[in-house]
């Protein structure tokens, strides 16, 4: 009787220590999407930030990725191992080259640009779309300070980037990809923000790995500050379908 009373008065607690912290399905999917973004990009995206993930139709997740570059990186495409960053950089670098070519004693080179996209190879079963949502160019902090904040892009009336194509019956035509209009500037000419007309960039590169781009430029005057250095930002929307 004493033994029974003693045992019943003792509280026996059983504690189980989990091997890992619990993770929700949403967290698991996010981690897998981040991993797939690196796998499909062939490298870690060092200059990009994953801003959001939205679920679309047919099991496709849409990732908003912001890619930033400094002025020192504008032309160094060869040093960008990540495929998504390389694709974004190619278009932004082309636009930057055109703007930087507008200087007093130099002619603006309006010949066609050819982007070599041979190395880009996305798995179409996983990467369903790559869209540029925004391209943004601004002066570097150094230029702003050295010019006493007088540098601006008011000298650019319009800047477009088009793809020369051949249409049935009609013949040669230009397919507009990106455009800027001075009258639509919303940052007091301290930046250039381009309207995007092309939807899925994979449609541009699936057949031809060399993409010909035709710049169309109108300037209002020569720039007040000619020693220009530019920083940039591209917002990508990437559609991924998880392989499970």
C-alpha positions in Angstrom: 0.0 0.0 0.0 2.8 2.3 0.9 4.5 1.6 -2.5 1.4 2.3 -4.5 0.8 5.6 -2.6 4.4 6.6 -3.2 4.3 5.9 -7.0 1.0 7.6 -7.5 2.3 10.8 -5.8 5.3 11.0 -8.2 4.8 12.8 -11.5 6.6 11.1 -14.4 7.3 13.5 -17.3 8.4 12.3 -20.7 10.3 14.7 -22.9 11.0 14.2 -26.6 13.7 16.4 -28.1 13.1 16.9 -31.9 16.0 16.3 -34.2 15.3 19.5 -36.1 13.1 22.6 -35.8 9.6 22.1 -37.3 9.2 23.7 -40.7 5.9 24.6 -42.5 5.1 23.6 -46.0 5.3 27.2 -47.1 8.8 27.5 -45.6 9.9 24.3 -47.3 8.6 25.5 -50.7 10.4 28.8 -50.2 13.7 27.1 -49.4 13.3 24.8 -52.4 12.5 27.7 -54.7 15.6 29.6 -53.5 17.7 26.5 -54.1 16.2 26.0 -57.5 16.9 29.7 -58.3 20.6 29.0 -57.7 20.6 25.7 -59.6 18.9 27.2 -62.7 21.1 30.3 -62.4 24.2 28.0 -62.4 25.5 30.0 -59.4 24.7 32.0 -56.3 23.0 35.3 -57.2 25.4 37.6 -55.3 24.0 40.9 -56.5 20.3 40.0 -56.2 17.6 40.1 -53.5 14.6 37.8 -53.5 11.7 40.2 -52.7 8.6 38.1 -52.8 7.1 34.8 -54.0 3.6 34.5 -55.5 1.8 31.3 -56.5 0.3 31.3 -60.0 -1.6 28.8 -62.0 -0.5 25.3 -63.0 1.9 25.0 -60.0 4.2 27.8 -61.2 5.7 30.1 -58.5 6.6 33.7 -59.5 9.7 35.1 -57.8 10.3 38.9 -57.8 14.1 39.4 -57.8 15.8 42.7 -57.6 19.3 42.9 -59.3 21.6 45.8 -58.5 24.9 46.8 -60.0 27.4 49.4 -59.2 29.1 51.6 -61.8 32.3 49.5 -61.7 30.4 46.5 -62.8 28.4 47.9 -65.8 30.5 46.4 -68.5 31.9 43.4 -66.8 29.4 40.8 -68.0 32.1 38.1 -68.2 32.4 38.2 -64.4 28.7 37.5 -63.8 28.3 33.7 -63.3 24.6 33.7 -62.4 22.5 33.2 -65.5 19.5 35.4 -64.4 21.9 38.2 -63.4 23.8 37.9 -66.7 20.5 38.2 -68.7 19.4 41.3 -66.7 22.9 42.8 -67.0 23.0 42.3 -70.8 20.0 44.6 -71.3 20.9 47.1 -68.7 24.5 47.3 -69.9 23.3 48.0 -73.5 21.1 50.9 -72.3 24.0 52.2 -70.1 26.4 52.1 -73.0 24.1 54.3 -75.2 23.6 56.9 -72.4 27.3 57.0 -71.6 28.0 57.5 -75.4 26.3 60.9 -75.3 29.3 63.2 -74.7 30.4 66.5 -76.2 33.1 65.4 -78.6 31.9 61.9 -79.2 29.3 60.6 -81.6 26.5 58.5 -80.3 26.9 55.0 -81.6 23.5 54.0 -82.9 24.6 50.9 -84.7 22.9 47.6 -83.7 24.1 45.8 -80.6 24.4 42.0 -80.6 24.1 40.3 -77.3 25.8 36.9 -77.2 23.5 34.7 -75.1 25.2 31.4 -76.1 26.1 30.4 -72.5 22.5 30.9 -71.2 20.8 27.5 -70.9 17.6 27.3 -68.8 15.6 24.1 -68.1 12.3 24.8 -69.7 10.5 22.3 -67.5 11.4 24.3 -64.4 12.0 27.9 -65.7 8.7 28.8 -67.3 9.3 32.5 -67.7 11.8 35.3 -67.2 10.3 38.8 -67.3 12.0 42.1 -66.8 9.5 44.3 -64.9 11.6 47.4 -64.5 15.0 48.8 -65.6 16.3 51.7 -63.6 19.4 53.8 -64.3 20.8 56.5 -62.0 23.9 58.5 -61.5 26.5 57.0 -59.2 26.9 58.7 -55.8 30.4 59.8 -56.9 29.0 61.7 -59.9 26.3 63.3 -57.8 28.8 64.6 -55.3 31.4 65.7 -57.8 28.8 67.7 -59.8 27.3 69.3 -56.7 24.2 67.3 -57.6 23.8 69.2 -60.9 24.0 66.1 -63.1 20.7 65.0 -64.6 19.2 63.1 -67.6 17.1 66.0 -69.0 19.2 65.9 -72.2 17.6 62.6 -73.2 14.3 63.1 -75.0 13.7 59.4 -75.7 15.5 56.2 -75.8 14.2 52.9 -77.1 15.6 49.4 -77.6 14.0 47.3 -80.3 14.5 44.0 -82.0 14.7 44.0 -85.8 12.3 41.4 -87.1 10.7 40.3 -90.4 7.0 40.0 -90.5 5.1 38.0 -93.2 3.8 40.2 -96.0 5.0 43.4 -94.3 8.7 42.7 -94.3 11.2 44.4 -92.0 10.0 45.9 -88.7 11.1 46.8 -85.2 9.7 45.0 -82.2 9.9 47.4 -79.3 11.4 46.0 -76.1 12.1 48.9 -73.8 11.3 52.6 -74.0 11.9 55.9 -72.1 10.1 59.2 -72.7 11.3 62.4 -71.2 7.7 63.6 -70.6 7.1 60.6 -68.4 10.1 61.1 -66.1 9.0 61.0 -62.4 12.3 61.6 -60.6 13.2 65.2 -61.7 15.5 63.7 -64.4 17.8 62.1 -61.8 17.0 58.7 -63.2 15.9 56.8 -66.3 13.1 54.3 -65.8 12.2 52.2 -68.8 8.8 51.0 -69.8 9.0 47.3 -70.6 7.1 46.0 -73.7 8.5 42.5 -74.0 6.9 39.9 -71.8 8.8 36.6 -71.5 12.5 37.0 -72.4 12.7 33.2 -73.0 10.8 33.8 -76.2 13.6 36.0 -77.4 16.4 33.6 -76.8 14.9 30.1 -77.4 15.7 30.0 -81.1 18.6 32.3 -81.5 21.4 32.7 -79.0 22.6 36.0 -80.6 20.1 38.7 -80.0 20.3 41.8 -82.2 19.1 45.0 -80.6 18.4 48.3 -82.3 18.7 51.5 -80.2 16.6 54.5 -81.1 17.7 57.7 -79.5 16.6 61.3 -79.5 18.5 63.9 -77.4 17.4 67.4 -76.4 20.9 68.7 -75.8 24.3 67.6 -74.7 24.7 66.6 -71.0 25.8 69.3 -68.6 28.1 66.8 -66.9 30.0 64.5 -69.3 32.1 62.5 -66.8 29.2 60.0 -66.2 29.1 56.9 -64.1 25.9 55.0 -63.8 24.4 52.6 -61.3 21.5 50.4 -62.2 18.7 48.1 -61.0 16.6 45.5 -62.8 13.5 43.9 -61.3 13.0 40.4 -62.6 9.9 38.2 -62.3 10.9 34.6 -62.7 8.4 31.8 -63.1 9.6 28.5 -61.6 7.8 25.1 -61.4 9.2 22.9 -58.6 10.3 19.4 -59.9 8.0 17.6 -57.4 
